Amino acid sequence: MNRVISKYCFYLPVTVLKGEMVLPYMPSYRKFQSRTPDEIKTLQLERLKNIVKYAYENSIFYKREFDAFGVVPSDIKKLDDIKKIPLISKEDLVNSMADISVQETNFLNSRKTTGGSTGQAVTLFKNPSALARERAATWRSYEWAGVTMGSPQARFWGVPLETLDSIKYKLIDVAANRKRYSAFNINACELMHHYNSIVKFKPAYIYGYVSFIDEFSGFLSQNNLTLPSSIKSVITTSEVLTDISRENIEKSTGLKVYNEYGCGEVGSIAHECEHGSMHIMDDNLLLEIDENGFNKGEGEIIVTDFFNRATPLIRYRLGDFARLSTECCACGRGLRVIEKIHGRAYDLISDSSGNKIHPEYIMYIFESVKEKFNCIQQFQFIQIDKQTYKIKVVKKNNYIGTVVEPYITELLTRKVSPHSQIIFEGVDAIEREKSGKLRLIKSELSADSVK
């Protein structure tokens, strides 16, 4: 569909009907990125004060929590004062959603269910202006990748299994000018079908799971296939984008990869610019790094959503880990930069002594294996208990277990006890989660046992 027709005849009318006035926000979001860091901090403080005051006066949960900690909204005089406010977790959302949410009668509030792949689904509510601001920040950031509102998208994503959900998302895809390509079945026949469809569709960009796009890119390379010239960029999301995956995708497609980071609870959190920096959506949220138990500058990501008044989220623990950059980006944008986003808390690996091991370390092991042996097609690392680790391996023909497995074991035992049991299992394929995502590193320990 033509971009202009999609934008003005489908996308914008649908968002307006939902009360999400995206277009009026766009000029201010484009302007915001050009502000200086000090100007941004001033605006963030104003927005922080507003949401804290609102939550204290309207949410049963926050009134109770603030009072228990002896905090009142007037205590927030500078950004660092947010540390006076207690953290909240996904468990709080699950157990106290009714008290956290503000019980206003607004039929335009949207219901959002997120986090199902963790086994702990959360349902929360978002008011229309908060969603409009999420979309404005996202479209502003997609412009960095050469994409504008209404641009046709090839979406490498999950496909709903239920018929009604499938129909619903087909309609959404039409309004958003995108075609969805299922992440559930990946084989040569399906990938060729996807390719032929994309050639006919002529999208402006490819968007979706890192692993799925990586697989598709490899298929293109193996079969000497070329993507349509209409495609300007690739935007990856939802999974860790390793240097190797980025290199594979860019080499096979001839396109620049732009990474995105977000979550269902607060929407867009950071987007990559043309200079490769992950800029935080400072206009919509305040991002903190909780360094407790980690090296200086590195820790768990904590976010405060400035605009969701249906289910306020103040100092919400995402369960992801990262480092904030102290450098300014060459692009000149005043938005802060986040580095090295690590895996989910439930995928945090630990040893028998309770020491935390970032999933990125496991990625480094297998990147080293690729560079040294290039004998593994795919892998999945699973922590069974505090001393047992299973490594599922899709082997290439040159895989020699007596050479590769001791090498992996030696690298792994640099971080975990040398007495740990490491089990290697050859498999034909790594199974995906029900969502369609591919979790390369996962832990079967409870969250409490990892802390």
C-alpha positions, -999 to 999 in steps of 0.1 A, spaced: 0 0 0 12 35 -8 27 51 23 6 83 21 -26 64 17 -17 41 46 -8 70 68 -39 92 62 -66 67 53 -58 39 77 -32 44 104 -40 79 116 -79 75 115 -76 42 135 -54 58 161 -77 89 163 -107 66 169 -88 51 198 -81 86 212 -44 84 203 -36 117 188 -1 107 175 4 133 147 1 165 169 29 151 192 54 145 163 68 181 161 76 183 198 92 148 198 114 158 168 124 189 187 130 172 220 159 151 206 178 183 198 176 197 234 208 198 255 212 172 283 205 199 309 173 210 292 162 174 290 168 169 327 148 199 336 118 186 315 122 152 330 121 166 366 89 184 358 73 153 343 85 131 372 70 155 398 37 153 379 34 115 377 45 111 414 19 136 426 -7 120 404 1 85 416 1 95 453 -32 112 450 -50 86 428 -35 52 433 -42 32 464 -10 12 460 13 42 456 -3 61 485 3 30 507 39 25 496 49 61 498 34 65 533 52 33 544 85 48 532 77 82 546 78 98 512 55 126 499 55 141 464 71 174 476 102 154 485 110 151 448 131 183 442 157 168 419 160 137 397 181 118 422 153 121 447 135 94 429 157 70 449 136 78 479 107 60 463 105 22 466 110 -1 436 81 -21 422 83 -55 404 64 -76 381 51 -95 411 36 -63 424 18 -58 391 5 -94 393 -6 -92 429 -17 -56 433 -29 -45 398 -63 -33 411 -47 -11 437 -19 2 414 -43 11 386 -64 43 388 -101 33 386 -112 60 362 -141 54 338 -124 57 304 -136 33 277 -106 44 256 -80 30 280 -63 1 264 -57 -33 280 -22 -47 275 -10 -82 284 27 -87 284 54 -110 297 38 -143 288 71 -158 277 83 -156 313 55 -177 325 42 -147 345 18 -127 323 9 -92 334 -21 -73 323 -21 -35 327 -39 -5 313 -28 25 293 -45 58 287 -47 70 250 -23 99 254 4 76 269 0 53 239 1 82 215 33 94 231 48 59 228 40 58 191 54 93 186 87 84 202 89 53 181 81 70 148 106 97 156 132 71 162 123 51 131 131 82 111 167 77 121 165 44 101 150 61 71 114 50 79 84 73 82 48 68 94 29 46 70 60 30 54 52 -6 45 68 -31 69 78 -68 65 72 -81 101 91 -112 112 70 -120 142 47 -145 159 13 -153 145 -17 -157 169 -29 -193 171 -65 -185 180 -88 -177 150 -103 -146 166 -69 -132 175 -56 -140 141 -84 -120 124 -78 -91 148 -41 -89 141 -47 -93 103 -69 -61 105 -42 -44 126 -16 -53 101 -37 -39 73 -41 -6 92 -3 -5 99 6 -13 63 26 -44 72 28 -81 62 35 -106 90 58 -135 84 55 -163 110 84 -170 133 69 -204 143 79 -224 112 113 -219 98 124 -241 69 136 -236 33 101 -238 19 86 -212 43 116 -189 39 113 -190 1 76 -183 4 85 -153 27 110 -141 1 86 -143 -28 60 -124 -8 85 -97 2 96 -92 -34 59 -87 -44 51 -65 -13 81 -42 -17 83 -31 20 103 -1 31 119 -19 60 122 -53 78 112 -55 114 112 -83 140 130 -109 161 168 -110 158 170 -147 154 143 -149 127 158 -122 106 192 -138 111 179 -171 98 162 -154 68 194 -135 60 214 -167 60 188 -182 36 192 -152 13 230 -156 13 229 -194 7 206 -190 -22 221 -158 -37 188 -140 -33 185 -102 -34 160 -81 -16 139 -54 -33 156 -20 -36 126 -5 -18 139 -18 16 160 9 33 169 -8 67 164 -36 92 150 -29 127 156 -57 152 139 -61 185 129 -85 214 161 -105 215 198 -97 221 215 -85 189 250 -99 190 278 -85 169 278 -117 149 241 -115 142 244 -79 132 273 -87 108 255 -117 93 223 -97 87 241 -67 72 263 -88 50 235 -109 37 210 -82 31 232 -53 23 212 -32 47 221 -13 79 206 -28 111 190 -6 137 183 -22 170 154 -13 193 148 -20 230 115 -18 248 89 -38 267 51 -41 267 47 -23 300 63 10 289 67 7 252 98 20 235 128 25 258 158 29 235 165 31 197 196 29 177 206 60 157 226 61 124 259 63 145 251 30 163 241 45 197 211 33 216 194 65 226 169 64 256 134 78 251 141 104 278 109 123 267 87 95 279 105 79 308 132 81 334 157 53 331 179 44 361 206 18 366 204 0 400 241 -9 406 233 -31 437 256 -61 434 272 -51 401 302 -32 388 300 6 389 278 20 362 262 -14 354 231 -29 369 194 -36 366 173 -13 345 146 7 364 120 28 345 94 54 354 67 61 328 59 98 328 25 95 311 6 63 319 -21 74 342 -42 43 339 -16 20 355 12 43 368 47 27 367 71 44 390 106 28 395 95 -4 378 121 -32 377 124 -46 342 146 -75 350 171 -65 323 206 -53 329 227 -27 311 253 1 314 248 38 308 273 55 286 291 86 297 299 97 262 278 120 239 269 105 206 283 120 174 248 124 160 244 154 183 211 143 200 208 151 236 191 118 245 212 97 268 228 65 255 226 30 270 252 3 264 252 -35 264 217 -45 273 218 -80 288 192 -107 291 161 -110 313 164 -116 350 149 -151 347 177 -158 322 204 -146 346 228 -174 353 243 -181 387 268 -205 402 265 -227 434 278 -197 455 251 -175 442 274 -153 421 256 -137 391 268 -143 356 255 -122 328 241 -141 298 264 -120 276 293 -141 290 277 -172 275 272 -154 242 309 -145 242 318 -182 247 298 -193 217 311 -164 196 346 -176 205 336 -211 194 324 -198 161 356 -179 155 378 -208 165 359 -238 152 328 -226 132 312 -260 139 279 -250 157 249 -240 137 229 -230 168 229 -235 206 208 -230 237 222 -228 272 199 -239 300 207 -238 338 190 -268 353 200 -262 389 228 -244 408 255 -269 396 240 -284 364 240 -268 330 227 -282 297 239 -271 264 218 -280 234 238 -279 201 227 -280 165 260 -294 150 276 -288 117 294 -316 99 328 -306 112 317 -307 149 341 -328 169 328 -332 205 361 -343 220 377 -310 209 348 -285 211 332 -296 244 363 -294 266 369 -259 251 334 -247 261 337 -264 295 370 -247 302 356 -212 293 324 -218 313 342 -230 344 361 -197 345 329 -183 359 312 -213 375 326 -240 398 349 -265 381 328 -292 398 297 -282 380 280 -307 357 279 -296 321 257 -317 298 259 -315 260 229 -326 240 229 -327 202 195 -317 187 181 -311 152 167 -277 161 162 -253 190 126 -251 200 110 -217 202 88 -204 230 50 -202 225 55 -165 216 78 -174 187 108 -160 204 141 -179 206 156 -179 240 192 -188 237 200 -186 274 175 -196 300 174 -207 336 150 -232 352 158 -218 386 132 -196 404 138 -159 404 144 -160 442 172 -186 438 191 -164 413 191 -133 435 
